[in-house]
Amino acid sequence: MNSNLTLVTSLFDIGRGSLDGFGRPFDHYIECFRRLLQTELPMVIFCDDEVEAIVWEERDKENTVVVHKTLDDIKNFPFYDKTNEIRQQEEWRNRSGWIPDSPQSQLDLYNPLVMSKQFFLHDACIFNFFETKYFLWIDGGISNTIGDPCNYFTFDCAKELTKEMNKMMYVCFPYDGTVEVHGFEKNEFDNWAGESTDRVARGGMFGGSAHAIREMNHIYYQLLNDTLSSGSMGTEESIFTLITYRHPEMCNI
């Protein structure tokens, strides 16, 4: 069957298995990733050679494209230095008790990787390997939270999903944090949003039409640049959330 939706994902071993508390072995992610690879929709996957070998054990080149990236490529993220400067600041690390042990605090590549999702999605949109109108980012380990992805990412479900993807689509959840939002100081976060915030946009699934993604890419880049330059940092979810408040006309929430 033809699909008008391309799934975009990635998987890299950035060392999370070495962490206490927030640690997860890479084998766990591989197991989750294999379940995602069983979905029937076309996929664009950003990964290294090791992960690519897994891809071809589960997928066919007729509906799959691998874009080669390495950890050095992730390190070349334009805001690598700034994210790593902020994550080591005591003021940022002490904002909440969970932060010092978190992957975004301990791993130099965590924020560069998750903050690259929008850019990976945009690249897939530009190349448009399968000539689809819509593109949906899905975390490689999403089955860790939603169960079997094959229950959700099907040709039939794609028809329903794309009804919400004429604009950028973000899935949000209530968030009542009063001190920080994923490490981003709450009062400062509200200032960037232009109002008091009470939700967070998920980073595990988001997307839109090719046109919407192209329009959003420069907005995302500029907002990421401006917030980091001011010394404020959360994760990619913080930037997506700010976008939903600052540009509601461009979003389906």
Legacy VTK file of the C-alpha trace (Angstrom):
# vtk DataFile Version 3.0
C-alpha trace
ASCII
DATASET POLYDATA
POINTS 253 float
0.000 0.000 0.000
1.078 3.565 -0.630
1.344 5.925 2.325
1.304 9.698 2.469
3.216 9.603 5.761
6.923 8.961 6.365
8.141 8.001 9.828
11.494 9.513 10.820
13.620 8.190 13.673
17.163 7.643 14.951
19.146 5.512 17.366
22.624 6.140 18.806
24.504 4.786 21.797
25.502 7.924 23.715
26.421 6.078 26.908
23.171 6.133 28.880
23.836 2.614 30.063
26.633 3.934 32.287
24.324 6.132 34.388
22.879 5.341 37.796
19.192 5.968 38.336
18.461 7.244 34.831
20.603 4.580 33.161
19.253 2.201 30.543
21.429 -0.345 28.712
21.699 0.133 24.981
20.391 -3.404 24.498
17.093 -2.203 25.939
16.892 0.501 23.273
17.763 -1.993 20.560
14.920 -4.232 21.712
12.491 -1.299 21.606
13.888 -0.197 18.254
13.328 -3.612 16.696
9.658 -3.363 17.624
9.388 0.024 15.908
11.056 -1.401 12.797
8.148 -3.824 12.438
5.755 -1.025 11.474
4.494 -1.041 7.897
4.935 2.651 7.120
7.955 3.974 5.174
10.830 5.043 7.390
13.880 7.303 7.275
16.409 6.310 9.944
19.409 8.345 11.104
22.007 6.001 12.610
25.545 4.643 12.492
26.810 1.444 10.850
26.172 -0.713 13.927
22.503 0.234 14.100
22.107 0.047 10.324
22.928 -3.680 10.484
19.933 -4.097 12.793
17.721 -2.106 10.446
18.287 -4.470 7.529
17.528 -7.483 9.700
14.002 -6.115 10.121
13.294 -3.818 7.157
13.349 -3.776 3.362
15.040 -1.140 1.202
11.789 -0.682 -0.680
10.291 1.240 2.235
13.378 2.229 4.266
16.215 4.719 3.877
19.184 4.925 6.249
20.999 8.239 6.598
24.466 7.666 8.027
25.435 9.700 11.065
28.145 9.135 13.662
28.650 10.376 17.205
31.110 12.876 15.747
28.267 14.244 13.624
26.158 14.659 16.766
29.079 16.424 18.411
29.101 18.858 15.488
25.630 20.029 16.555
25.825 23.856 16.294
25.038 24.366 19.984
27.187 21.563 21.380
29.526 23.910 23.258
26.714 25.981 24.710
24.644 23.031 25.941
27.704 21.549 27.590
28.643 24.834 29.199
25.178 25.183 30.743
24.833 21.567 31.917
27.953 21.925 34.064
26.864 25.121 35.805
26.001 24.613 39.488
23.031 26.981 39.303
21.477 24.916 36.513
22.342 21.539 38.078
20.893 22.555 41.453
17.597 23.829 40.088
15.900 20.552 41.030
16.950 17.387 42.844
16.583 15.124 39.798
18.798 17.182 37.475
22.349 16.224 38.593
21.719 12.521 37.907
19.776 13.074 34.676
21.166 12.156 31.249
20.931 15.756 30.088
23.214 16.718 32.967
25.681 13.820 32.780
25.969 13.126 29.049
27.601 15.607 26.698
25.649 14.275 23.690
22.189 13.978 25.246
20.844 17.451 24.510
22.697 17.777 21.201
21.012 14.545 20.095
17.459 15.234 21.264
17.659 18.837 20.079
18.611 17.522 16.611
15.280 15.729 16.118
13.714 18.741 14.414
16.698 19.033 12.087
16.609 15.313 11.227
12.893 15.634 10.477
13.581 18.640 8.270
16.329 16.796 6.379
13.964 13.881 5.717
11.361 16.348 4.512
13.796 18.053 2.138
14.975 14.803 0.548
11.464 13.297 0.659
12.674 9.840 -0.328
9.141 8.402 -0.534
7.386 11.462 -1.982
4.985 11.825 0.928
3.240 14.981 2.073
3.589 14.333 5.809
6.476 13.439 8.122
6.244 12.179 11.694
9.130 11.972 14.129
9.020 8.853 16.309
11.636 8.168 19.010
13.550 4.972 18.343
12.708 3.710 21.832
9.067 4.781 21.851
7.810 1.252 22.517
9.272 1.712 26.003
6.331 4.022 26.749
3.494 3.168 24.351
3.840 -0.598 23.947
3.767 -2.170 20.490
4.197 0.566 17.834
2.543 -1.706 15.274
-0.755 -0.955 17.022
-0.404 2.721 16.165
1.713 3.313 13.083
-0.256 1.593 10.344
-1.644 2.682 6.995
-5.095 3.091 8.541
-3.812 5.078 11.517
-1.714 7.242 9.201
-4.913 8.432 7.531
-6.212 9.620 10.889
-2.911 11.099 12.075
-2.407 13.194 8.959
-5.740 14.937 9.530
-3.955 16.817 12.326
-0.743 17.420 10.379
-1.625 20.276 8.044
0.194 22.314 10.720
2.895 21.161 13.122
1.352 18.551 15.411
2.505 18.312 19.036
1.198 15.918 21.687
1.119 17.705 25.050
0.634 16.666 28.668
-0.269 18.764 31.750
2.758 20.037 33.639
2.461 21.947 36.903
6.118 22.498 37.685
6.667 25.684 39.677
10.485 25.733 39.769
11.648 24.354 36.435
10.505 22.808 33.170
12.964 20.051 32.264
15.716 22.215 33.757
14.495 25.497 32.241
13.781 27.951 35.092
9.960 28.297 35.279
9.609 32.073 35.540
12.048 32.530 32.682
10.192 29.854 30.722
6.913 31.720 31.206
8.590 34.935 30.065
9.691 33.249 26.845
6.202 31.784 26.384
4.490 35.120 26.981
2.134 33.637 29.580
1.963 31.198 32.472
2.534 27.706 31.087
0.721 24.547 32.189
1.675 21.961 29.570
4.701 20.380 27.922
4.943 19.173 24.320
6.293 15.647 23.914
9.507 15.045 22.000
8.756 11.406 21.286
6.231 12.101 18.526
5.705 15.275 16.496
5.459 16.204 12.858
3.543 17.927 10.124
3.282 18.541 6.443
6.447 19.188 4.475
5.443 22.850 4.212
4.805 23.177 7.973
8.121 21.523 8.862
10.083 23.802 6.537
8.366 26.866 8.007
9.013 25.716 11.565
12.655 24.776 11.133
14.040 28.304 11.183
11.719 29.274 14.063
12.963 26.303 16.075
16.612 27.093 15.282
16.258 30.753 16.243
14.427 30.010 19.488
16.980 27.363 20.426
19.779 29.823 19.711
18.152 32.656 21.656
17.291 30.640 24.767
20.680 28.958 24.977
22.442 32.280 24.397
20.536 33.679 27.380
21.772 30.765 29.502
18.396 28.980 29.660
18.164 25.283 28.805
15.710 22.430 29.119
15.442 19.820 26.374
13.905 19.741 22.910
10.528 19.452 24.658
11.053 22.901 26.183
11.530 24.460 22.753
8.539 22.612 21.267
6.429 23.796 24.195
7.477 27.415 23.751
6.595 27.154 20.071
3.051 26.030 20.935
2.618 29.165 23.068
4.416 31.643 20.812
3.068 30.364 17.480
-0.328 28.761 18.178
-1.504 29.552 14.656
1.164 27.188 13.309
0.367 24.281 15.626
-2.220 21.589 16.235
-1.938 20.560 19.862
LINES 1 254
253 0 1 2 3 4 5 6 7 8 9 10 11 12 13 14 15 16 17 18 19 20 21 22 23 24 25 26 27 28 29 30 31 32 33 34 35 36 37 38 39 40 41 42 43 44 45 46 47 48 49 50 51 52 53 54 55 56 57 58 59 60 61 62 63 64 65 66 67 68 69 70 71 72 73 74 75 76 77 78 79 80 81 82 83 84 85 86 87 88 89 90 91 92 93 94 95 96 97 98 99 100 101 102 103 104 105 106 107 108 109 110 111 112 113 114 115 116 117 118 119 120 121 122 123 124 125 126 127 128 129 130 131 132 133 134 135 136 137 138 139 140 141 142 143 144 145 146 147 148 149 150 151 152 153 154 155 156 157 158 159 160 161 162 163 164 165 166 167 168 169 170 171 172 173 174 175 176 177 178 179 180 181 182 183 184 185 186 187 188 189 190 191 192 193 194 195 196 197 198 199 200 201 202 203 204 205 206 207 208 209 210 211 212 213 214 215 216 217 218 219 220 221 222 223 224 225 226 227 228 229 230 231 232 233 234 235 236 237 238 239 240 241 242 243 244 245 246 247 248 249 250 251 252
